[in-house]
Every structure is written in structure tokens, then in C-alpha cells.
Amino acid sequence: MQIVKVIPRKNYSLEVTFLSGEKGLFSMTELIESKIYGCLKDENMFSHVHIDPIAGTVAWLCGLDISPTLIYKSMTPIVKEINSV
């Protein structure tokens, strides 16, 4: 699984797009309550999310990251609506 795009959203969520075209929302609210991810409660820090070009993980400037597999298994899929004619 390869993430090609990540966008920070409100309420500590991430909108992710995988190479396959699948999209989803991944909630960070539970992780942020832990000691390890607690520094991401700072909205400025949280907003600096990116894809680590070497590891392929979703990462932050503080050095924290999350694997694409965990995100994929826990995300809520975003389904494209097809307008019928």
C-alpha cells in the first residue's frame, strides 16, 4: 500500500489517497491521547503532515510517523458519488 497524498483535516483527521485511487479519512483522535503522539495536539504541528519519501509513511516534522497499513485498516473510505442521468 502506497499513500500518494495526505491532507490534514479538522478534528485531527487525515484525508489520504492511495496509489490504487482509494481515499479515506483516518482519525488521529485516539492516538493523540497517547504520550507518543501527544505533541500532535498542537494544530500547527499536526498540519505539517507529509509523506516520508524514504519510508513511505505518513510523517510529521517532529519525527513521528504512521504506517500506510495501519491507516488503510482503520480509515473510513471516501466513496465517490456518481451522478446518474
C-alpha positions as CSV (number, residue, x, y, z in Angstrom):
1,M,0.0,0.0,0.0
2,Q,1.4,3.3,-1.0
3,I,0.0,6.7,0.0
4,V,0.3,9.3,-2.6
5,K,-1.4,12.2,-0.9
6,V,-2.2,13.3,2.6
7,I,-4.2,16.3,3.7
8,P,-4.8,17.4,7.4
9,R,-8.5,17.9,8.2
10,K,-10.4,19.2,11.2
11,N,-10.7,17.2,14.4
12,Y,-7.3,15.6,14.0
13,S,-8.2,13.6,10.9
14,L,-6.2,12.9,7.8
15,E,-7.6,12.6,4.3
16,V,-5.4,10.0,2.5
17,T,-5.2,8.9,-1.1
18,F,-3.6,5.6,-2.0
19,L,-1.8,4.7,-5.3
20,S,-4.8,2.5,-6.1
21,G,-7.0,5.6,-6.1
22,E,-8.8,4.6,-2.8
23,K,-9.4,7.5,-0.5
24,G,-10.3,7.6,3.2
25,L,-10.4,9.6,6.4
26,F,-8.2,8.4,9.2
27,S,-9.0,9.8,12.7
28,M,-6.0,10.5,14.9
29,T,-8.0,11.4,18.0
30,E,-7.2,8.2,19.9
31,L,-3.5,8.2,19.0
32,I,-3.2,11.9,20.0
33,E,-4.3,11.0,23.5
34,S,-1.2,8.7,23.9
35,K,2.1,10.0,25.2
36,I,3.9,9.2,22.0
37,Y,1.6,11.2,19.7
38,G,0.6,13.8,22.2
39,C,2.7,16.5,20.6
40,L,0.4,16.4,17.6
41,K,-2.3,18.1,19.7
42,D,-0.5,21.3,18.6
43,E,-2.6,22.1,15.5
44,N,0.4,23.8,13.8
45,M,2.5,20.6,14.3
46,F,-0.4,18.4,13.1
47,S,-0.8,20.5,10.0
48,H,2.7,19.8,8.9
49,V,2.0,16.2,7.9
50,H,3.7,14.8,4.8
51,I,4.7,11.5,3.2
52,D,8.2,10.4,4.1
53,P,9.8,9.8,0.7
54,I,12.1,7.0,2.0
55,A,9.9,5.1,4.4
56,G,6.6,5.8,2.6
57,T,4.9,6.5,5.9
58,V,2.7,9.5,6.9
59,A,5.1,11.6,8.9
60,W,5.5,14.9,10.8
61,L,8.4,17.2,11.3
62,C,8.8,16.1,15.0
63,G,9.8,12.6,13.7
64,L,6.5,10.7,14.4
65,D,5.1,8.6,11.6
66,I,2.3,6.1,10.9
67,S,2.3,3.1,8.5
68,P,0.1,3.1,5.5
69,T,-1.2,-0.4,6.5
70,L,-2.5,0.9,9.9
71,I,-4.1,3.9,8.1
72,Y,-5.7,1.6,5.5
73,K,-7.1,-0.8,8.1
74,S,-8.6,1.9,10.3
75,M,-9.7,4.6,7.8
76,T,-13.3,5.4,6.8
77,P,-13.5,5.1,3.0
78,I,-14.5,8.1,1.0
79,V,-16.8,6.9,-1.8
80,K,-17.1,9.0,-5.0
81,E,-20.7,9.8,-5.7
82,I,-21.6,9.1,-9.3
83,N,-24.3,11.4,-10.6
84,S,-26.9,9.4,-12.6
85,V,-28.5,11.0,-15.6
